[in-house]
């Protein structure tokens, strides 16, 4: 990447923050800047600032590439999962449904009597006890 051609009045950024170029001394390779946050004035080396700016751009490009690759990887994994589920559905044997047995009124009267007797014996007896509280 070529060096950035800094211009007076334009805003750039480095790892400290954004700054505005106030003055350029091309013979010395330096520029006077004012940081937007805090208003601090500094004299910066243009070659170093150009390299910092270039590295920041490369970092952003790498991060974007990694984000896109991760997104594509997730989409591919989701597609595989969907394909597997579809394949399982196609190969699975059809389910058979069994009818539930229903109780009819024509049931054996002896069995019905036993069930009724069993219910009566399992219910606890409740008795009302008189209150012993003093009035």
BALOBA-1460 file (C-alpha; in Angstrom, 3 decimals):
// residues 135
<rec num="1" residu="x" x="0.000" y="0.000" z="0.000"/>
<rec num="2" residu="x" x="1.312" y="3.442" z="-0.784"/>
<rec num="3" residu="x" x="1.817" y="6.059" z="1.886"/>
<rec num="4" residu="x" x="-1.160" y="8.190" z="2.748"/>
<rec num="5" residu="x" x="-0.992" y="11.684" z="1.307"/>
<rec num="6" residu="x" x="-1.992" y="13.805" z="4.301"/>
<rec num="7" residu="x" x="-3.777" y="17.105" z="3.629"/>
<rec num="8" residu="x" x="-4.259" y="20.168" z="5.834"/>
<rec num="9" residu="x" x="-7.771" y="20.435" z="7.250"/>
<rec num="10" residu="x" x="-8.591" y="16.735" z="6.778"/>
<rec num="11" residu="x" x="-9.344" y="14.372" z="9.657"/>
<rec num="12" residu="x" x="-7.466" y="11.085" z="10.128"/>
<rec num="13" residu="x" x="-7.113" y="8.625" z="12.976"/>
<rec num="14" residu="x" x="-4.454" y="6.556" z="14.691"/>
<rec num="15" residu="x" x="-4.665" y="4.168" z="17.634"/>
<rec num="16" residu="x" x="-4.930" y="7.099" z="20.057"/>
<rec num="17" residu="x" x="-7.906" y="8.703" z="18.323"/>
<rec num="18" residu="x" x="-9.017" y="11.034" z="15.554"/>
<rec num="19" residu="x" x="-6.998" y="14.137" z="14.730"/>
<rec num="20" residu="x" x="-7.194" y="17.068" z="12.340"/>
<rec num="21" residu="x" x="-4.110" y="18.114" z="10.357"/>
<rec num="22" residu="x" x="-3.260" y="21.756" z="11.076"/>
<rec num="23" residu="x" x="0.093" y="22.175" z="9.302"/>
<rec num="24" residu="x" x="2.396" y="19.993" z="7.163"/>
<rec num="25" residu="x" x="6.201" y="20.335" z="6.905"/>
<rec num="26" residu="x" x="7.050" y="17.979" z="4.032"/>
<rec num="27" residu="x" x="10.801" y="18.725" z="4.197"/>
<rec num="28" residu="x" x="10.906" y="17.503" z="7.822"/>
<rec num="29" residu="x" x="8.303" y="14.781" z="7.224"/>
<rec num="30" residu="x" x="6.195" y="16.047" z="10.108"/>
<rec num="31" residu="x" x="2.721" y="17.421" z="10.605"/>
<rec num="32" residu="x" x="1.098" y="19.391" z="13.394"/>
<rec num="33" residu="x" x="-2.233" y="17.938" z="14.453"/>
<rec num="34" residu="x" x="-4.993" y="18.558" z="16.971"/>
<rec num="35" residu="x" x="-6.709" y="15.526" z="18.511"/>
<rec num="36" residu="x" x="-10.480" y="15.933" z="18.392"/>
<rec num="37" residu="x" x="-11.052" y="14.437" z="21.822"/>
<rec num="38" residu="x" x="-9.241" y="16.551" z="24.399"/>
<rec num="39" residu="x" x="-7.872" y="19.146" z="21.945"/>
<rec num="40" residu="x" x="-4.235" y="18.101" z="22.469"/>
<rec num="41" residu="x" x="-1.769" y="19.488" z="19.881"/>
<rec num="42" residu="x" x="1.114" y="17.295" z="18.708"/>
<rec num="43" residu="x" x="3.750" y="17.123" z="16.007"/>
<rec num="44" residu="x" x="3.651" y="13.670" z="14.368"/>
<rec num="45" residu="x" x="5.942" y="11.883" z="11.931"/>
<rec num="46" residu="x" x="4.035" y="11.467" z="8.653"/>
<rec num="47" residu="x" x="5.725" y="8.166" z="7.679"/>
<rec num="48" residu="x" x="4.886" y="6.563" z="11.013"/>
<rec num="49" residu="x" x="1.301" y="7.883" z="10.936"/>
<rec num="50" residu="x" x="0.906" y="6.576" z="7.399"/>
<rec num="51" residu="x" x="2.085" y="3.118" z="8.506"/>
<rec num="52" residu="x" x="-0.234" y="3.155" z="11.528"/>
<rec num="53" residu="x" x="-3.167" y="4.137" z="9.317"/>
<rec num="54" residu="x" x="-2.323" y="1.384" z="6.794"/>
<rec num="55" residu="x" x="-2.111" y="-1.239" z="9.577"/>
<rec num="56" residu="x" x="-5.448" y="-0.114" z="10.995"/>
<rec num="57" residu="x" x="-7.046" y="-0.547" z="7.559"/>
<rec num="58" residu="x" x="-5.497" y="-4.022" z="7.201"/>
<rec num="59" residu="x" x="-6.735" y="-4.996" z="10.682"/>
<rec num="60" residu="x" x="-10.264" y="-3.912" z="9.768"/>
<rec num="61" residu="x" x="-10.110" y="-5.868" z="6.497"/>
<rec num="62" residu="x" x="-8.888" y="-9.008" z="8.296"/>
<rec num="63" residu="x" x="-11.620" y="-8.694" z="10.910"/>
<rec num="64" residu="x" x="-14.267" y="-8.303" z="8.195"/>
<rec num="65" residu="x" x="-12.911" y="-11.315" z="6.294"/>
<rec num="66" residu="x" x="-12.946" y="-13.434" z="9.482"/>
<rec num="67" residu="x" x="-16.508" y="-12.303" z="10.246"/>
<rec num="68" residu="x" x="-17.676" y="-13.271" z="6.742"/>
<rec num="69" residu="x" x="-15.918" y="-16.652" z="6.941"/>
<rec num="70" residu="x" x="-17.537" y="-17.355" z="10.316"/>
<rec num="71" residu="x" x="-20.937" y="-16.398" z="8.937"/>
<rec num="72" residu="x" x="-20.438" y="-18.688" z="5.911"/>
<rec num="73" residu="x" x="-19.283" y="-21.512" z="8.199"/>
<rec num="74" residu="x" x="-22.410" y="-21.165" z="10.361"/>
<rec num="75" residu="x" x="-24.639" y="-21.138" z="7.289"/>
<rec num="76" residu="x" x="-22.931" y="-24.260" z="5.945"/>
<rec num="77" residu="x" x="-23.327" y="-26.051" z="9.290"/>
<rec num="78" residu="x" x="-26.995" y="-25.063" z="9.463"/>
<rec num="79" residu="x" x="-27.533" y="-26.365" z="5.939"/>
<rec num="80" residu="x" x="-25.919" y="-29.713" z="6.847"/>
<rec num="81" residu="x" x="-28.127" y="-30.011" z="9.916"/>
<rec num="82" residu="x" x="-31.246" y="-29.284" z="7.861"/>
<rec num="83" residu="x" x="-30.177" y="-31.799" z="5.205"/>
<rec num="84" residu="x" x="-29.600" y="-34.486" z="7.862"/>
<rec num="85" residu="x" x="-33.017" y="-33.880" z="9.437"/>
<rec num="86" residu="x" x="-34.686" y="-34.153" z="6.029"/>
<rec num="87" residu="x" x="-32.796" y="-37.357" z="5.256"/>
<rec num="88" residu="x" x="-33.860" y="-38.880" z="8.579"/>
<rec num="89" residu="x" x="-37.493" y="-38.008" z="7.919"/>
<rec num="90" residu="x" x="-37.383" y="-39.616" z="4.471"/>
<rec num="91" residu="x" x="-35.786" y="-42.856" z="5.680"/>
<rec num="92" residu="x" x="-37.809" y="-43.278" z="8.870"/>
<rec num="93" residu="x" x="-40.473" y="-45.982" z="8.803"/>
<rec num="94" residu="x" x="-44.037" y="-44.717" z="8.858"/>
<rec num="95" residu="x" x="-45.527" y="-44.719" z="12.336"/>
<rec num="96" residu="x" x="-48.553" y="-46.861" z="13.048"/>
<rec num="97" residu="x" x="-51.207" y="-45.654" z="15.412"/>
<rec num="98" residu="x" x="-52.820" y="-48.026" z="17.869"/>
<rec num="99" residu="x" x="-56.329" y="-47.461" z="19.100"/>
<rec num="100" residu="x" x="-56.789" y="-47.076" z="22.808"/>
<rec num="101" residu="x" x="-58.888" y="-49.626" z="24.618"/>
<rec num="102" residu="x" x="-62.098" y="-48.072" z="25.822"/>
<rec num="103" residu="x" x="-64.083" y="-49.042" z="28.894"/>
<rec num="104" residu="x" x="-67.629" y="-50.001" z="28.036"/>
<rec num="105" residu="x" x="-70.688" y="-50.242" z="30.259"/>
<rec num="106" residu="x" x="-70.801" y="-53.959" z="29.502"/>
<rec num="107" residu="x" x="-67.700" y="-54.564" z="31.648"/>
<rec num="108" residu="x" x="-67.633" y="-57.515" z="34.020"/>
<rec num="109" residu="x" x="-69.754" y="-56.541" z="37.086"/>
<rec num="110" residu="x" x="-67.432" y="-58.446" z="39.459"/>
<rec num="111" residu="x" x="-64.393" y="-56.396" z="38.368"/>
<rec num="112" residu="x" x="-66.335" y="-53.140" z="38.639"/>
<rec num="113" residu="x" x="-67.449" y="-54.045" z="42.186"/>
<rec num="114" residu="x" x="-63.861" y="-54.826" z="43.239"/>
<rec num="115" residu="x" x="-62.623" y="-51.462" z="41.909"/>
<rec num="116" residu="x" x="-65.375" y="-49.576" z="43.745"/>
<rec num="117" residu="x" x="-64.598" y="-51.422" z="46.991"/>
<rec num="118" residu="x" x="-60.873" y="-50.682" z="46.615"/>
<rec num="119" residu="x" x="-61.574" y="-46.970" z="46.216"/>
<rec num="120" residu="x" x="-63.737" y="-46.897" z="49.327"/>
<rec num="121" residu="x" x="-61.111" y="-48.569" z="51.488"/>
<rec num="122" residu="x" x="-58.247" y="-46.307" z="50.367"/>
<rec num="123" residu="x" x="-60.013" y="-43.051" z="51.206"/>
<rec num="124" residu="x" x="-59.004" y="-41.797" z="54.673"/>
<rec num="125" residu="x" x="-61.746" y="-41.159" z="57.179"/>
<rec num="126" residu="x" x="-61.997" y="-37.574" z="58.348"/>
<rec num="127" residu="x" x="-63.334" y="-36.722" z="61.750"/>
<rec num="128" residu="x" x="-64.060" y="-33.312" z="63.112"/>
<rec num="129" residu="x" x="-62.299" y="-32.650" z="66.379"/>
<rec num="130" residu="x" x="-63.717" y="-30.105" z="68.785"/>
<rec num="131" residu="x" x="-61.693" y="-26.973" z="69.266"/>
<rec num="132" residu="x" x="-59.771" y="-26.755" z="72.548"/>
<rec num="133" residu="x" x="-59.092" y="-23.060" z="72.356"/>
<rec num="134" residu="x" x="-60.077" y="-21.037" z="75.444"/>
<rec num="135" residu="x" x="-62.566" y="-18.278" z="74.926"/>
